[in-house]
C-alpha cells in the first residue's frame, strides 16, 4: 500500500479559528471542521471531504459563508491553492473597530490545525491567539493610562 502524494498537489491546512456554531451531535463541531480540512487536503474534493465527515457539500458551503467563518474559509482556500502559485499570505482579522467583548471572545477560542500523518488526520493541534492577547493588553493599558473608569458616572 503506497501513501498518497497529496503534498505535491495541495498545501497542508494551516492554523484557523473554528466557525462558532451551536453544539449539536450532527453539526459542524471543531473536530468535524478539522477533519473536513484534512480530507480536503487528502482528496482535493469538497464533495468527498464533506461526505467523509458525514456532512453534505451544501452544508460545507453554508458553513463557509457564515459570519465568523473567515479564518475557516482562508484555510479552505489555502488547501486548494497549488504550492507553486504564490504564497496565500496569512488570514487576517479586521481589528480596526473591534469591541472589548469581541476581543475577549476571540481570546477564549484557540486556533486549531489538523495534524495529518500518512494521509489521515491523527489529531488536532491547538494554540492560543497571541496577537489577540497583545491587542487586548495594549487596549487595557491605554485605558488605564487615560484614566478610564469603565464608564462609571461621576
Buried (B, 14 or more C-beta within 10 A) or exposed (E): EEEEEBEEEBBBBBBBBBBEBEEEEEEBBBBBBBBBBBBBBBBBBBEEBBBBBEBEBEEBEEBBEBEBBBBBBBBBEBBBBEEEEEEBEEBEBEEEEBEEEEBEBBBEBBBBBBBBEEBBBEEBEEEEBEEBEEBBEEBEEEEEEEEEEEEEEE
